[in-house]
Amino acid sequence: MDIVFKNIPSMVTTMMSVTFTLLGIVILLAWPAYAVAGIILYGFGNGLRAIVRGVLPLAIFPASLYTTLMGRLARPSLIAQAVTPILSGLALGLLGSHATFALLAALAGLNVVLSLLLYRYVPRPRVPASQP
């Protein structure tokens, strides 16, 4: 990512990730003929998520807490990954594919909202004063 974007704040990367993910799901849901575009955007969002997972905690918390924090953050993620196949199967069976995609879009939208709320807690990088 540094090759394309230099010095992008971690919160901007977070917003790009959650937005691409939401857009990808919405495109798949609303315009199946553009599934390739939806899958590409979803993939971008998912790839950025892997980066965000490592850098966002460093933007919010001191580096000395990083390893402990990453361990604590891993537990809910791993639990969610474990129950996802069961919950997805139930949603598909009870709601059907279209409603399940709508549910995923709603969850992705919630993720965007929660990321916007998180934005106020992330310290802003200081911009050095320009020199004459």
N, C-alpha and C positions, 0 to 999 in steps of 0.2 A: 504494500500500500504506500510505503514511503517513496516508491519510485514515481507514483502518479501524484500523490498529495504529500507535500512537505508540511510538517508541523501542524497537522490537523488536530484540534483538541479532541480528547476522548469522547466528550459528550456529543460532538458533531458526528463522530463515527458511530456512536450509539444511535443517534437519530436517523442516520442513513441506513443502518442495519434494520431497525424496526420498521422504517418506512418502506424499504425495498421488500421486506417480507410481507407486509400488509398489501402492497400493490400487487405483488405476485399472486397472492391468494385471491384478491378481488378480481384480477384479470382471469384467473382460472374459473372463478365462479360466474362472472358476468359475461365473459366473452371467450367461450371454449375454443373458438376458431383461432384465437391468439395464444393458445396454450404454450407455445415455445417461448414467447415473450414473458409470460407469467412464470414459467419454470426458471428462466434465466434470472429474472428479478428476485424470485424467491431464493435461488442459489446465491446471488450476490448478498442478500440479506443474511442468509445462514452463514456464509463465509465470513462476513464482517462480524457476526456474532461471536465467532471463535476469537477474533482479535479483541473485541470489546470485553469479553469475559476475562481477559488477562490484563488489559490496561485501565479499564474504568475503576476497579478498586484502588489502583495506585493514585488515581486522580482525587479520590475521596478520602482515603485513609492513609496514615503514615506507612512507609515502606516496611517498618519494623513489624507491623501487624499483618503483612501480606500473606505469609504462609498459613498462619492460623485462620485468617479470614477466608482464604481460598478453600481450606478444608471445610469450614462451616458452610460456605456457599455451595460446595459440591453435594452435600447431603440432599437438600431439596431437589436439586436438578436430577440426581441419580434416582431418587424415589419417583419423580415425575416420569422419567424415562422408563422405569419399570412398569408403571401402571398405564402408560399410554396405549400399548397394544390392547389391553383389556377394555379401557374406556372408549377407544376408537372403534373397536368391534361392537360394543354395545350401542354407540351412537349410530354407526352405520346400520345396524340391525333394527334399531327402534325408529330412527329418524329418516334414514335413507341418505344417499350420497349428497344430494343438493343441500339438505338441511345441515349435514355434518360439515360441509364446506362453509356454509354460512356461519356455523358455530366457530369454526377455525378463524374466519374473517373477523368475527366479533372479538375473539381472544387476541388476535393480532392488533386490532384497534385498541383494545384495553392496554396492550403492551405499549403502544404509542403514547397513550394518555399517561400511563405510569412513568414512562421515560421523560415526558415533558414535566411531570411533577418532580422527578428526580433532578432535573436541570438546575433548580434553585439551590440544591445542596452541593453541587459540584463547584469548587473554586474556579474562577475565571483566570485564564493565563494573563499575566500582566504584559501589556504592550509597552516596550521601552519608548521613552520620549525621543522624538526625532531630533537629531543634532543638526545645527545649522551648517 
